[in-house]
Amino acid sequence: MVHSRLDLPPESNDSTAEGRGYPELALGFTQHTRYHERVTSPPRNSVSDLRGASRLAVEATVNMTTLVESMHTTMASRPLALGGPVVAATAAGIARLVFTSIRGVTHLVGGGLDAALGLLAPALGDVEGGAGRDAFVAALNGVVGDHLATSGNPLAIVMSFRCHGTSLGLTRPDLAAAIPEASAKVLVLVHGLCLSDRQWRRRGHDHGVALARDLGRTPVYLHYNSGLHISENGRMFADRFQALCHAWPVALDEIAIVAHSMGGLVARSALHQAARAGHDWPRLVRKVVFLGTPHHGAPMERGGQWVHLLLARTPFTAPLARLGRLRSAGITDLRHGFLRDEDWHGHDRFARRAQPHQPMPLPETPRCYAMAASTGKARAGFRTRLLGDGLVPVPSALGQHRDPRFRLSFPPERRAIVYETGHLDLLERREVYERLREWLADSPAPAASPRHRARRRA
């Protein structure tokens, strides 16, 4: 039995440490910058939600004004502008004054409202939101979560582990109080793009709850801003989970991870970065199951990239191409399944051709499993594999790639395809759960390293 108190720097067990903040970023219009981890979150209540929504409304108004002004300037600058160049120049000057005034008034009103709500929100303290609120905020974070984070918007999700929809404190007393039934076997569930931890429950079924009942594993759910870069979420997952394992209320024996969609990429990135950081918890991970994970990218993002490129081709539609830049860093990472900082850092994520990146194999120690879904029937052939689950093609979900360097080595007995199943259906189908239960049932643990055996004797 391995005790859960792992070797951590003293400060990393402090869940109240002050975050380092985020650089500013104009919504969708500037090159994305690297994020830093923020540990604490502002009070969450109806006033903070209203404050976040008002900021987005102000930003949307300002940016839409800039967009319209850009289109107006482009049309007014054409050689055949009505009235000739003198009239065009005069009209442009008047328009510039009007647009500048609109932005100024919007900023003035928005700043006053934000200041007033900022004083009121802390007085109300934290209030846990309902499932509907969580679903809306999760979807918003998936689309523009990088901007919410960089602008300090209260609607930005700060990563946490949750149980029953409530964030867990990363101290032993907090965990013991929140999970009195904590066992030595932890199951981590990682949601996908635009989803939240609560959305593991669909039509009365929750894989985590069912596996706790049938296999005796204690489920904890990662809740994160899916609009951030996958590598940033992976690093925060690695560090926070180290703290959670350190504070787990009973001796921790093994860990399993079940990840859906983008969550599988976040889990792979976390395992990679935890190993590089020297964290202990990856040695306890026995199994990782990927459900509909786009290991080699998703056509959804590539389609958005082509729309952006087509709009940018002519002067009249070029201003509209800015709308394509509203895609979050998390979404653009999905184009090719970027998992490391170096895959994207210092490069234009909206460039036509992605920067070449290095392959990342599956982690060596845990047994890894992949499940793909297809909306077609079992005998539909190539069309079934092409369509996949509506979002992720079957080859991408199974780790298959034309380049042998990028192929992921899932043995035949550790991969499966479920048919007549959509992407979100993977969270509820009985066939999926039965295969999950079979894969996660107890099996002999992998051989421990000499260092790990020494810890077990201690």
N, C-alpha and C positions, 0 to 999 in steps of 0.2 A: 504494500500500500504506500502511495506517495502522498506525503502531506502537502496541502495546498499552499502553504506559505512559501512562496518562491523567492528567489534572490532578486530583489528590486532595489534600485536606488531609493534612499529614504524619501525623497520628495515625490516619487512617482505613485506613492500610496495616498497622496493628499488630493482628494477629489475636489477640494475647493481652491486649488491653485489658480492664480489669475491667468487667463489666456493672453496670447500675444496680439490678438486682434487681426484685422484683415486690411489690406490696402484697398483704396477706393477703386471702383470700376464703373464706368458709365454703361448703362443697360445695353448690352449687345453691340456696342460700337467700338470697343477697344480690345486690344489683345489681352487674352486671359492671363492672369499672373498667378504665381504659386501661392497656395494657401498655407496658413499656419494653424495649428490646432488651437481650438478654443475649448476650455474645460467647463466653464460655468455658462449658464444661460440666463437671460433676463427673465423677470416674472412672466408667467404665461397665464393670461386671463382675457376676458372679452375686450378690455381696454387696450392691452398690448396687441391683440389681433387687429383692432380697429386702427391702431397706430401704424401697424405694418401695412394694412390695406391702403391707408391714406397716403403713405409714402409711395407705394406702387402706383396709385392713381396720379400723384403729382409727376412721378418719373415718366409714366406713360403719356401724360399730356404734354410734357416738355419734349419728349422724344418724338411724339407724333407731330408736334409743331415744327420741329427741326426737319422731319421727313417731308412734310408738305412744303416747307420753305425751300428745301433742296430741289424738289420737283418743279416748284414755281420758278426758281432761278434758272433751271435747265431749259424750261420752255421759253422763258423770256429772253434767253441768250441766243436763241436760234436766229439765223440771218433773216428769215421771213417774218419775224415778230411783227405783229400788227402795229403800224404807225412808225416803223423804222427804228434805228438805234437810239435816237434821242428820247422818244417816248418810252422805249423799252428800259433805258437806263433810269428814267424818272420813276417808272412803275416799280422797278426793282428796288429803288431806294425807299419808296413808300412801303412796299411789302416788307422790306427788312425791318423798318421801324415798327410795323404792326406785329410781326412775329417776335421781335425782341420784347415788346411790351407784354405780349401774351405770356412769354416765358417768365418775365420779371414778376408779373402779378401772381402767376401760379406758384412760383417759389416763395413769394411773400406770404400768401395764404397758407400754403402747405407747411412752411416753417413755423407759423404761429400755432397751427393745429397740432403739429408734431410736438412742440414744446409743451403745450397744455396737457396732451395725453401722456407725455413722458413724465410729468409730475404726478399724474393720477395713478398710473399703472402700478408702481411699487407699493402704493398704499393698499391695494387689493390683494397683494400676494399671489402665490401660485394657485391656479385652479386647473385640475386635469380636464382636458377637453373630451368630448364624446367621440364615438367612432366616425361620425359624419365629418366633424371638424378635422380629425386626424387624416381622413382620406383626402379632403380638399387640400390641406396644407402639404401633404405628401406629394400630391400631383403637381402642385405649384412649385415645390422644391425640385422635383424632377425636371421641370421645364426651365426654370430660371433660378435654381437654388444657388448657383455660383454667385449670381448678382445679389441675391438676398444676403448671402454671407459677407461678401466684400463691402456691401453698403451698410452692414449692421442692422438690417431689417429684423424686427422682432419675430417675423414669420419664418426666419431661417431655422431649420432643425439643427439642434446641437446633438451630436451622437451620444447615445446612451444605450444601456441594456435595460430591457423592460420585462416585466412579468405581470400578466393580467392587465396590460395597458398602462402600467405605472412604472416610472423610471426607478431603477434600483440605485441606491447609494453604494459606493464602492468601499465600504468599511464592513468589518465583520459583524458588528451589532446591527447595522442596517440590513445586511443580507439575511441574518438569522431571523430578524423580525419579519421581513418581507416574504421569505421562503422557509417557513418552519419545517417543511418536509424535504429540505435539500438533501440530495443523495450524493454518493461518490461518483456518479456518472452524469455528466452534464451534456445536454444537447443544445447546441446553438443554432438558431434558425435565422437566416439572413434573407430579407425580402429583396425584391427587384426594383427596377426603375419606376418612379412615380407611385410607389406603394408604401405602406407602413406596416409595422409589426402586427397591427390588429387585423390586417387583411389576409393573414394566414388562415383566418376563420372564414369559411365560405359554405353557405347552405348548411350550417350547423356542424361542420367538420373542421377540425384543426389538427394538422399532422402532429404538431408538438404535443397537444393534449392527449391524442390517441397513443402516441409512442410512450408517453409517460405512464399511461394506464397499462399498456401491453408489455413494455420492456423495462419499466422502472427507471427511466431516465428523467432527469429534471430539466425541463425546457427553459431556456432564457432566449429572449428575442432581441436581436440587434435592431435599433431604430436609428436611421441615419439620413442625411441630406443626399439624395441620389443625384443631385445636380452638380456636386463637386467631382473633381477628377477621381477616377477609380483608385489611383495610387494614393491619393490623399485620404480617402476613406479607408483604404487598406492599412495605412500607417496608424490611423487613429484606432481602428479595430484592434490591431496588434498591441498597441500600448494600453488601451483601456481593458482589453481582455487579460493582459498580464496582471493588472491591478485587481480585476475581479477574481482571478484564480488565487491571488495572494490573500484575498480577504474571504474566500469561500468558507462557510461555517463548519464544514466537515472535511475530513481527509479526502482529497480528490484523486480518483483512480484513473478515470479515462474521460475523453472528450470525443464527441461526434459532431459534425457540422452538416446541416441540410440547408442548401442554398438554392434559391429560385432566381432564374434569369440573371440580371446584372449582379445579384448577390453572389453568384458563383465566382464572378471575376473579382469582386471585392474580397471574397474568402481566399482565393488564390494569391492575390496581392498581399493580404495580411499574413498568410503563412510564409511567403517569401521574405517579407520585411521583418517579421518577428524572428526568423532564423538569422537574418543579417544583424539584427540588433542584439542577439544573444538571449532572447527571451526563452523561458523554460517551457511555456505551455505547448508549443508545437510537438514536443516529445510525448505528450499525453494524448495527442489526436490520433485516434485509431481509424476512423472512417470519415470520408467526406463524400456527400451525395450531391450531384449537380442536377437540378431539374430545369430543363429548357434554358441552359446557360449558353449565350452566344460566344463561345470560346474564340471564334474567328470572325466576329463581327455580325452585324444585323443589317439586312437590306433597308430597314426603316430609316436609319441614319443616312445611308448612302443616297436614298431618294431625296431627303432633305438637302443634302449637299448639291445634288444636280439642280434642284429648283433654285438654290442660291446662285449657282454659276450661270444659269440661263438668264435670270433677272439682271445679272451684272453685265450682260453683253451689250446692251444698248443704253444710250444716255438717258432716255426717258424712263426706263425701268430700273436703272442703276440704283436710285435712292431706295427702291423697294427691296433691293438685295440686302439692305440692312436688317430687314425683318428676318432673313435667314440666319442672322447672327444671334438671334434670340435663343437658339439652341444652347443648352447648358453644356458645360465641360463634360459632364457625365454622359450626355447623349453623344457628343462628338467622339468621345473615347470608344463608344460602341461601334464606330465605323470599322475598326480593325481589332478591337479587343485589347486596347492599350492597358497595361498593368503596372508599368514602372514610370517614375517621374521622367526618366530620360527618353521615354517614348514620345512625350509631348513637350517637355520643358524647352523653351527657347525657340519653338516652332509655331508657325501660324496654323492653328487648328482648323481654319476654314480654307486652307490651300487646296487646290484641285487634287494634287497628288500627296498622299500621306508620306511623312518622313519614314524611311525604312527603320524597322525596329527588330530587336533580337528576339528569338523565340524563348519562351519560358516553359520548361517541362512541368509536368505534374509533380507535387511534392513526393519525396521518396518514401517516407515512413508510413503515412496512412494509406489505407486501401481506398482508392477513388472509384466512384461509380458515376455513370452518366445516363440520364434518361431524356430522350427526345420525344416530342409529340408531333403528330400530324393530323391535320383536319380531314385528310383523305382516308380512304379505306385501305386495308392491308395489302390488297393486290393491285393498287393503282400505279405502282411502279415509279418511274422517274418523276412524274407529276407530284406524287406524294412527297418525295424527298425535297423537291424544289419548293413547294408551298410550305412545308413544315407546319408549325403550329399557328401560322398567321403572322408571326413576328420573327421567329428564329428558324432557319432551315435545319433540316435533320442533320446534314453533315457538320454544321457548325456546333450543334448541341452535342454531337458525339465526338468532337475533337478531330474530325477528319479534315485533311488539307492536301492540296496538290503538291505542296512543297514538303518533302519528308522531314525537314527540320522543324516544322510547325505542328506535325501530327502529335496528338496526345495519346499515350499508350493505355487506353482502356481495354483490358482483356474482354473477349466476347461475353464471358459470364458476368461481367460488371457493367454491361450496357444494355439498354432496352429501348424499344420504341412503342409508344402507345398510340393507337389510331383513333380517328374520329374524336380528337381531343384538341382543344385550343390551348393557347399559352396559359391563360389563367385557370383553365380546367385542371392543370397539373396540381393545383392546390386542393382539389376536392375529390377527384375521381377515386373510386374504391380500388380499381386496378393499380393505380399509382401507389396508394397507401399500402396495399398488400406487398408490393415489391419493396417499398421502403422498409417495412417491418422485417421482411426476409433478409434484406441486405444489412440492416442494423442489429440483427439478433447477435447475441454473444458469440464470439469466436476467439481463438487463441490470439493473445497480444503479440505484436512483433517483438523481436529480440531487442532488448534495451542496450544502449551504448554503455561502455564502462563507467562513464561519469554518472549516467542515470542509475545504473545498478548501485553505485555507491550511495546515491541519494536514498534509494529504497532501503538499503541496510541501515542508514542513519535514522 
